[in-house]
Amino acid sequence: MVAPLVRRAAELEQAQADPAERALLGCWISPGWSAGLGLDEASGWAGLDPAGVADPGSGGLACVFFDEPSVPVPVELAQHVVHGAVAYARSLGFEPPGDFTPAVAYLGTPTGPTPIRFGRDGSPFYISGPYDNPRRRHRDPAGYRRPG
């Protein structure tokens, strides 16, 4: 009963603050987020994802949350997952959706290069997201956002 009231009070207190100045209450990521990623240089982060370690063939589609419990992680990991995935997608010719830039103000940016190797086992791998139409993607590659 108290948790929603505390959250609401925090929301009201921070409602007018710049996103970068707001207090971070927590950061969570979906279970299985590490499946297939190269975490050799970030082995401590791999231990934060028991689902990805236990079944490396599952998962692979990560959602970073700021208000829903899932797998608690440090914000630095979330920054590297999100920004690293965007950089990897850009290296393949894909751009993030238009709402990515405003979201960066809330997430922040990592310091230094990411220690995560993206792709499934280092290779590009398509996973249909919750709003994707895989049949359209298969028939119409122009459905992907490409620069230029």
TIRO-2110 file (N, C-alpha, C; in Angstrom, 1 decimal):
// TIRO-2110
0.8, -1.2, 0.0, N, 1, A
0.0, 0.0, 0.0, CA, 1, A
0.9, 1.3, 0.0, C, 1, A
2.0, 1.2, 0.7, N, 2, A
2.8, 2.4, 0.9, CA, 2, A
3.6, 2.7, -0.3, C, 2, A
4.1, 1.6, -1.0, N, 3, A
5.0, 1.8, -2.1, CA, 3, A
4.4, 2.7, -3.2, C, 3, A
3.2, 2.5, -3.7, N, 4, A
2.6, 3.4, -4.7, CA, 4, A
2.6, 4.8, -4.2, C, 4, A
2.3, 5.1, -2.9, N, 5, A
2.3, 6.4, -2.4, CA, 5, A
3.6, 7.1, -2.4, C, 5, A
4.6, 6.3, -2.1, N, 6, A
6.0, 6.8, -2.1, CA, 6, A
6.4, 7.1, -3.5, C, 6, A
6.1, 6.2, -4.4, N, 7, A
6.4, 6.4, -5.8, CA, 7, A
5.8, 7.7, -6.3, C, 7, A
4.5, 7.9, -6.0, N, 8, A
3.8, 9.1, -6.5, CA, 8, A
4.4, 10.3, -5.9, C, 8, A
4.7, 10.3, -4.6, N, 9, A
5.4, 11.5, -4.0, CA, 9, A
6.7, 11.8, -4.7, C, 9, A
7.4, 10.8, -5.0, N, 10, A
8.7, 11.0, -5.7, CA, 10, A
8.5, 11.6, -7.1, C, 10, A
7.4, 11.1, -7.8, N, 11, A
7.1, 11.6, -9.1, CA, 11, A
6.7, 13.1, -9.1, C, 11, A
5.9, 13.4, -8.1, N, 12, A
5.5, 14.8, -8.0, CA, 12, A
6.7, 15.7, -7.6, C, 12, A
7.6, 15.2, -6.8, N, 13, A
8.7, 16.0, -6.4, CA, 13, A
9.7, 16.2, -7.5, C, 13, A
9.8, 15.3, -8.4, N, 14, A
10.7, 15.3, -9.5, CA, 14, A
10.1, 15.8, -10.8, C, 14, A
8.8, 16.0, -10.8, N, 15, A
8.1, 16.3, -12.1, CA, 15, A
8.6, 17.5, -12.8, C, 15, A
9.1, 18.5, -12.2, N, 16, A
9.6, 19.7, -12.8, CA, 16, A
11.2, 19.6, -13.1, C, 16, A
11.8, 18.6, -12.5, N, 17, A
13.3, 18.6, -12.7, CA, 17, A
13.7, 18.1, -14.0, C, 17, A
14.8, 18.6, -14.5, N, 18, A
15.4, 18.1, -15.7, CA, 18, A
15.7, 16.6, -15.6, C, 18, A
15.5, 15.8, -16.6, N, 19, A
15.7, 14.3, -16.4, CA, 19, A
17.1, 14.0, -15.9, C, 19, A
18.1, 14.7, -16.3, N, 20, A
19.5, 14.4, -15.9, CA, 20, A
19.7, 14.7, -14.4, C, 20, A
18.8, 15.5, -13.8, N, 21, A
18.9, 15.9, -12.4, CA, 21, A
18.1, 15.1, -11.5, C, 21, A
17.2, 14.2, -12.0, N, 22, A
16.3, 13.4, -11.2, CA, 22, A
17.1, 12.3, -10.5, C, 22, A
16.6, 11.9, -9.3, N, 23, A
17.2, 10.8, -8.6, CA, 23, A
16.8, 9.5, -9.2, C, 23, A
17.8, 8.6, -9.4, N, 24, A
17.5, 7.3, -9.9, CA, 24, A
17.0, 6.4, -8.8, C, 24, A
15.8, 5.9, -9.0, N, 25, A
15.2, 5.1, -7.9, CA, 25, A
15.6, 3.6, -8.1, C, 25, A
15.9, 3.2, -9.4, N, 26, A
16.3, 1.9, -9.7, CA, 26, A
16.3, 1.6, -11.2, C, 26, A
16.9, 0.6, -11.6, N, 27, A
16.9, 0.2, -13.0, CA, 27, A
16.8, -1.3, -13.1, C, 27, A
16.0, -1.7, -14.0, N, 28, A
15.8, -3.2, -14.2, CA, 28, A
15.8, -3.5, -15.7, C, 28, A
16.1, -4.8, -16.0, N, 29, A
16.2, -5.2, -17.4, CA, 29, A
15.5, -6.6, -17.4, C, 29, A
15.0, -6.9, -18.6, N, 30, A
14.3, -8.2, -18.7, CA, 30, A
15.2, -9.4, -18.6, C, 30, A
14.6, -10.5, -17.9, N, 31, A
15.4, -11.7, -17.8, CA, 31, A
15.8, -12.3, -19.1, C, 31, A
17.0, -12.8, -19.2, N, 32, A
17.5, -13.4, -20.5, CA, 32, A
18.2, -12.4, -21.4, C, 32, A
18.4, -11.2, -20.9, N, 33, A
18.9, -10.1, -21.7, CA, 33, A
20.3, -10.5, -22.2, C, 33, A
21.1, -11.3, -21.5, N, 34, A
22.5, -11.5, -21.8, CA, 34, A
22.7, -12.7, -22.8, C, 34, A
21.6, -13.4, -23.1, N, 35, A
21.7, -14.6, -23.9, CA, 35, A
22.4, -14.3, -25.3, C, 35, A
23.5, -14.9, -25.6, N, 36, A
24.2, -14.7, -26.8, CA, 36, A
25.1, -13.6, -26.9, C, 36, A
25.1, -12.7, -25.9, N, 37, A
26.0, -11.5, -26.0, CA, 37, A
27.4, -11.9, -25.5, C, 37, A
28.4, -11.3, -26.0, N, 38, A
29.8, -11.5, -25.6, CA, 38, A
30.1, -10.6, -24.3, C, 38, A
30.2, -11.3, -23.2, N, 39, A
30.4, -10.6, -21.9, CA, 39, A
31.7, -11.0, -21.3, C, 39, A
32.7, -11.4, -22.2, N, 40, A
34.0, -11.8, -21.7, CA, 40, A
34.7, -10.7, -20.8, C, 40, A
34.5, -9.4, -21.3, N, 41, A
35.1, -8.3, -20.6, CA, 41, A
34.2, -7.7, -19.5, C, 41, A
33.1, -8.3, -19.3, N, 42, A
32.1, -7.8, -18.3, CA, 42, A
31.5, -9.0, -17.6, C, 42, A
32.3, -9.9, -17.2, N, 43, A
31.8, -11.2, -16.6, CA, 43, A
30.9, -10.9, -15.3, C, 43, A
31.2, -9.9, -14.6, N, 44, A
30.4, -9.5, -13.4, CA, 44, A
28.9, -9.2, -13.8, C, 44, A
28.7, -8.7, -15.0, N, 45, A
27.4, -8.4, -15.5, CA, 45, A
26.6, -9.6, -15.9, C, 45, A
27.3, -10.6, -16.4, N, 46, A
26.7, -11.9, -16.8, CA, 46, A
26.1, -12.6, -15.6, C, 46, A
26.7, -12.4, -14.5, N, 47, A
26.2, -13.0, -13.2, CA, 47, A
24.9, -12.4, -12.8, C, 47, A
24.5, -11.3, -13.3, N, 48, A
23.3, -10.6, -12.9, CA, 48, A
22.1, -11.1, -13.7, C, 48, A
22.3, -12.0, -14.6, N, 49, A
21.3, -12.6, -15.5, CA, 49, A
21.2, -14.1, -15.4, C, 49, A
20.7, -14.7, -14.3, N, 50, A
20.7, -16.1, -14.2, CA, 50, A
19.9, -16.8, -15.3, C, 50, A
18.9, -16.2, -15.9, N, 51, A
18.1, -16.8, -17.0, CA, 51, A
19.0, -16.9, -18.2, C, 51, A
19.8, -15.9, -18.5, N, 52, A
20.6, -15.9, -19.7, CA, 52, A
21.8, -16.9, -19.6, C, 52, A
22.3, -17.1, -18.4, N, 53, A
23.4, -18.0, -18.1, CA, 53, A
22.8, -19.4, -18.2, C, 53, A
21.7, -19.7, -17.6, N, 54, A
21.1, -21.0, -17.5, CA, 54, A
20.7, -21.5, -18.8, C, 54, A
20.1, -20.7, -19.7, N, 55, A
19.6, -21.1, -21.0, CA, 55, A
20.1, -20.1, -22.1, C, 55, A
21.3, -20.2, -22.5, N, 56, A
21.8, -19.2, -23.5, CA, 56, A
21.1, -19.2, -24.8, C, 56, A
20.3, -20.2, -25.1, N, 57, A
19.6, -20.2, -26.4, CA, 57, A
18.3, -19.4, -26.3, C, 57, A
17.9, -19.0, -25.1, N, 58, A
16.6, -18.3, -25.0, CA, 58, A
17.0, -16.8, -24.8, C, 58, A
16.0, -16.0, -24.8, N, 59, A
16.2, -14.5, -24.5, CA, 59, A
16.8, -13.8, -25.7, C, 59, A
17.5, -12.8, -25.4, N, 60, A
18.2, -12.1, -26.5, CA, 60, A
17.5, -10.8, -26.8, C, 60, A
16.3, -10.6, -26.4, N, 61, A
15.5, -9.3, -26.6, CA, 61, A
15.5, -8.6, -25.2, C, 61, A
16.1, -7.5, -25.1, N, 62, A
16.2, -6.8, -23.8, CA, 62, A
15.3, -5.6, -23.8, C, 62, A
14.7, -5.5, -22.6, N, 63, A
13.9, -4.3, -22.3, CA, 63, A
14.4, -3.7, -21.0, C, 63, A
14.8, -2.4, -21.1, N, 64, A
15.3, -1.8, -19.9, CA, 64, A
14.2, -1.0, -19.3, C, 64, A
14.0, -1.2, -17.9, N, 65, A
12.9, -0.6, -17.2, CA, 65, A
13.4, 0.4, -16.2, C, 65, A
12.6, 1.4, -15.8, N, 66, A
13.0, 2.3, -14.7, CA, 66, A
12.0, 2.2, -13.6, C, 66, A
10.9, 1.5, -13.8, N, 67, A
9.9, 1.5, -12.8, CA, 67, A
9.2, 0.1, -12.6, C, 67, A
9.6, -0.9, -13.3, N, 68, A
9.1, -2.2, -13.1, CA, 68, A
10.1, -3.2, -12.7, C, 68, A
9.9, -3.9, -11.6, N, 69, A
10.9, -4.9, -11.2, CA, 69, A
11.0, -6.0, -12.2, C, 69, A
12.2, -6.4, -12.5, N, 70, A
12.5, -7.6, -13.3, CA, 70, A
13.8, -8.1, -12.8, C, 70, A
14.9, -7.8, -13.5, N, 71, A
16.2, -8.2, -13.0, CA, 71, A
16.9, -6.8, -12.6, C, 71, A
17.2, -6.6, -11.3, N, 72, A
17.8, -5.3, -11.0, CA, 72, A
19.3, -5.3, -11.5, C, 72, A
19.6, -4.2, -12.1, N, 73, A
21.0, -4.0, -12.6, CA, 73, A
21.4, -2.5, -12.3, C, 73, A
22.8, -2.3, -12.3, N, 74, A
23.3, -0.9, -12.2, CA, 74, A
23.0, -0.2, -13.5, C, 74, A
22.7, 1.1, -13.3, N, 75, A
22.4, 2.0, -14.5, CA, 75, A
23.5, 1.9, -15.5, C, 75, A
24.8, 1.7, -15.1, N, 76, A
25.9, 1.6, -16.1, CA, 76, A
25.7, 0.5, -17.0, C, 76, A
25.2, -0.7, -16.5, N, 77, A
24.9, -1.8, -17.4, CA, 77, A
23.8, -1.5, -18.4, C, 77, A
22.7, -0.9, -17.9, N, 78, A
21.6, -0.5, -18.8, CA, 78, A
22.1, 0.5, -19.9, C, 78, A
23.0, 1.5, -19.5, N, 79, A
23.5, 2.4, -20.5, CA, 79, A
24.3, 1.7, -21.6, C, 79, A
25.1, 0.7, -21.1, N, 80, A
25.9, 0.0, -22.1, CA, 80, A
25.1, -0.9, -23.0, C, 80, A
24.0, -1.5, -22.4, N, 81, A
23.1, -2.4, -23.2, CA, 81, A
22.4, -1.5, -24.3, C, 81, A
21.8, -0.4, -23.9, N, 82, A
21.1, 0.4, -24.8, CA, 82, A
21.9, 1.1, -25.8, C, 82, A
23.0, 1.8, -25.4, N, 83, A
23.8, 2.6, -26.3, CA, 83, A
24.7, 1.6, -27.2, C, 83, A
25.1, 0.5, -26.6, N, 84, A
25.8, -0.5, -27.4, CA, 84, A
25.0, -1.1, -28.4, C, 84, A
23.7, -1.4, -28.1, N, 85, A
22.8, -2.0, -29.1, CA, 85, A
22.5, -1.0, -30.2, C, 85, A
22.4, 0.3, -29.9, N, 86, A
22.2, 1.3, -30.9, CA, 86, A
23.4, 1.5, -31.8, C, 86, A
24.6, 1.5, -31.2, N, 87, A
25.8, 1.6, -32.0, CA, 87, A
26.0, 0.4, -32.9, C, 87, A
25.6, -0.8, -32.4, N, 88, A
25.7, -2.0, -33.2, CA, 88, A
24.7, -2.0, -34.4, C, 88, A
23.5, -1.6, -34.1, N, 89, A
22.5, -1.4, -35.2, CA, 89, A
22.9, -0.4, -36.2, C, 89, A
23.5, 0.7, -35.8, N, 90, A
24.0, 1.7, -36.7, CA, 90, A
25.1, 1.1, -37.6, C, 90, A
25.9, 0.3, -37.0, N, 91, A
27.0, -0.3, -37.8, CA, 91, A
26.4, -1.2, -38.9, C, 91, A
25.2, -1.7, -38.7, N, 92, A
24.5, -2.5, -39.7, CA, 92, A
23.6, -1.7, -40.6, C, 92, A
23.6, -0.4, -40.4, N, 93, A
22.8, 0.5, -41.3, CA, 93, A
21.4, 0.8, -40.8, C, 93, A
21.1, 0.6, -39.5, N, 94, A
19.8, 0.8, -38.9, CA, 94, A
19.9, 2.0, -37.9, C, 94, A
18.8, 2.8, -37.9, N, 95, A
18.7, 3.9, -36.9, CA, 95, A
17.7, 3.6, -35.9, C, 95, A
17.9, 4.1, -34.7, N, 96, A
16.8, 3.9, -33.6, CA, 96, A
15.6, 4.6, -34.0, C, 96, A
14.5, 4.3, -33.3, N, 97, A
13.2, 5.1, -33.5, CA, 97, A
13.4, 6.5, -33.1, C, 97, A
12.5, 7.4, -33.5, N, 98, A
12.6, 8.8, -33.2, CA, 98, A
12.5, 9.1, -31.7, C, 98, A
11.9, 8.3, -30.9, N, 99, A
11.8, 8.6, -29.5, CA, 99, A
13.0, 8.2, -28.7, C, 99, A
14.1, 7.7, -29.4, N, 100, A
15.3, 7.3, -28.7, CA, 100, A
16.0, 8.6, -28.1, C, 100, A
16.2, 9.6, -28.9, N, 101, A
16.9, 10.8, -28.5, CA, 101, A
16.3, 11.4, -27.2, C, 101, A
15.0, 11.6, -27.1, N, 102, A
14.5, 12.2, -25.8, CA, 102, A
14.7, 11.2, -24.7, C, 102, A
14.8, 9.9, -24.9, N, 103, A
15.0, 8.9, -23.8, CA, 103, A
16.4, 9.0, -23.3, C, 103, A
17.3, 9.4, -24.1, N, 104, A
18.7, 9.5, -23.6, CA, 104, A
18.9, 10.4, -22.4, C, 104, A
18.1, 11.4, -22.3, N, 105, A
18.1, 12.3, -21.2, CA, 105, A
17.8, 11.6, -19.9, C, 105, A
17.0, 10.6, -19.9, N, 106, A
16.7, 9.9, -18.7, CA, 106, A
17.7, 8.8, -18.4, C, 106, A
18.2, 8.2, -19.5, N, 107, A
19.2, 7.1, -19.3, CA, 107, A
20.6, 7.5, -19.0, C, 107, A
21.0, 8.6, -19.7, N, 108, A
22.4, 9.0, -19.6, CA, 108, A
23.2, 8.2, -20.6, C, 108, A
24.5, 8.5, -20.6, N, 109, A
25.4, 7.8, -21.6, CA, 109, A
26.5, 7.2, -20.8, C, 109, A
27.0, 6.0, -21.3, N, 110, A
28.1, 5.4, -20.6, CA, 110, A
29.4, 6.1, -20.7, C, 110, A
30.3, 5.9, -19.8, N, 111, A
31.6, 6.4, -19.9, CA, 111, A
32.5, 5.3, -20.5, C, 111, A
33.2, 5.7, -21.6, N, 112, A
34.0, 4.7, -22.3, CA, 112, A
33.3, 3.8, -23.2, C, 112, A
34.1, 3.0, -23.9, N, 113, A
33.5, 2.0, -24.8, CA, 113, A
32.8, 0.9, -24.1, C, 113, A
31.8, 0.3, -24.7, N, 114, A
31.1, -0.8, -24.1, CA, 114, A
32.0, -2.1, -24.1, C, 114, A
31.9, -2.9, -23.0, N, 115, A
32.6, -4.1, -23.0, CA, 115, A
31.8, -5.3, -23.5, C, 115, A
30.6, -5.0, -24.0, N, 116, A
29.7, -6.0, -24.5, CA, 116, A
29.9, -6.2, -26.0, C, 116, A
29.9, -7.4, -26.4, N, 117, A
30.0, -7.7, -27.9, CA, 117, A
28.6, -8.1, -28.3, C, 117, A
28.0, -7.4, -29.2, N, 118, A
26.6, -7.5, -29.6, CA, 118, A
26.4, -8.5, -30.7, C, 118, A
25.1, -8.8, -31.0, N, 119, A
24.8, -9.8, -32.0, CA, 119, A
24.6, -11.1, -31.2, C, 119, A
24.1, -12.1, -31.8, N, 120, A
24.0, -13.4, -31.2, CA, 120, A
25.3, -14.2, -31.5, C, 120, A
26.1, -14.3, -30.4, N, 121, A
27.4, -15.0, -30.6, CA, 121, A
28.2, -14.2, -31.6, C, 121, A
28.1, -12.9, -31.6, N, 122, A
28.9, -12.0, -32.5, CA, 122, A
28.4, -11.8, -33.9, C, 122, A
27.2, -12.5, -34.2, N, 123, A
26.7, -12.3, -35.6, CA, 123, A
25.3, -11.6, -35.5, C, 123, A
24.9, -10.8, -36.5, N, 124, A
23.6, -10.2, -36.5, CA, 124, A
22.5, -11.3, -36.4, C, 124, A
21.5, -11.0, -35.6, N, 125, A
20.4, -11.9, -35.4, CA, 125, A
19.1, -11.2, -35.2, C, 125, A
18.1, -11.5, -36.0, N, 126, A
16.8, -10.8, -35.9, CA, 126, A
15.9, -11.5, -34.9, C, 126, A
15.3, -10.7, -34.0, N, 127, A
14.3, -11.2, -33.1, CA, 127, A
13.1, -10.3, -33.3, C, 127, A
12.0, -10.9, -33.6, N, 128, A
10.7, -10.1, -33.8, CA, 128, A
10.3, -9.5, -32.4, C, 128, A
10.2, -8.2, -32.4, N, 129, A
9.8, -7.5, -31.2, CA, 129, A
8.3, -7.5, -31.1, C, 129, A
7.8, -6.9, -30.0, N, 130, A
6.4, -6.9, -29.7, CA, 130, A
5.5, -6.1, -30.7, C, 130, A
6.1, -5.2, -31.4, N, 131, A
5.4, -4.4, -32.4, CA, 131, A
5.8, -4.6, -33.8, C, 131, A
6.7, -5.6, -34.0, N, 132, A
7.1, -6.0, -35.4, CA, 132, A
6.1, -6.9, -36.1, C, 132, A
6.1, -6.8, -37.4, N, 133, A
5.4, -7.7, -38.2, CA, 133, A
6.5, -8.5, -39.0, C, 133, A
6.8, -9.7, -38.6, N, 134, A
7.9, -10.4, -39.2, CA, 134, A
7.7, -10.7, -40.7, C, 134, A
6.4, -11.0, -41.1, N, 135, A
6.1, -11.2, -42.5, CA, 135, A
6.4, -10.0, -43.3, C, 135, A
6.1, -8.8, -42.8, N, 136, A
6.4, -7.6, -43.6, CA, 136, A
7.9, -7.4, -43.7, C, 136, A
8.6, -7.7, -42.6, N, 137, A
10.0, -7.5, -42.6, CA, 137, A
10.7, -8.4, -43.6, C, 137, A
10.2, -9.6, -43.7, N, 138, A
10.7, -10.6, -44.6, CA, 138, A
10.5, -10.2, -46.0, C, 138, A
9.3, -9.7, -46.3, N, 139, A
9.0, -9.4, -47.7, CA, 139, A
9.4, -8.0, -48.1, C, 139, A
9.5, -7.1, -47.1, N, 140, A
9.8, -5.7, -47.4, CA, 140, A
10.9, -5.1, -46.5, C, 140, A
12.2, -5.4, -46.9, N, 141, A
13.3, -4.9, -46.1, CA, 141, A
13.2, -3.4, -45.9, C, 141, A
12.5, -2.7, -46.8, N, 142, A
12.4, -1.2, -46.6, CA, 142, A
11.6, -0.9, -45.4, C, 142, A
11.0, -1.8, -44.8, N, 143, A
10.2, -1.6, -43.5, CA, 143, A
11.2, -1.3, -42.4, C, 143, A
12.4, -1.6, -42.5, N, 144, A
13.4, -1.2, -41.5, CA, 144, A
13.8, 0.2, -41.6, C, 144, A
14.1, 0.9, -40.5, N, 145, A
14.6, 2.2, -40.6, CA, 145, A
16.0, 2.2, -41.0, C, 145, A
16.3, 2.8, -42.1, N, 146, A
17.7, 3.0, -42.6, CA, 146, A
18.0, 4.4, -42.7, C, 146, A
19.3, 4.8, -42.5, N, 147, A
19.6, 6.2, -42.6, CA, 147, A
19.5, 6.7, -44.0, C, 147, A
19.3, 8.0, -44.2, N, 148, A
19.4, 8.6, -45.5, CA, 148, A
18.2, 8.4, -46.3, C, 148, A
END
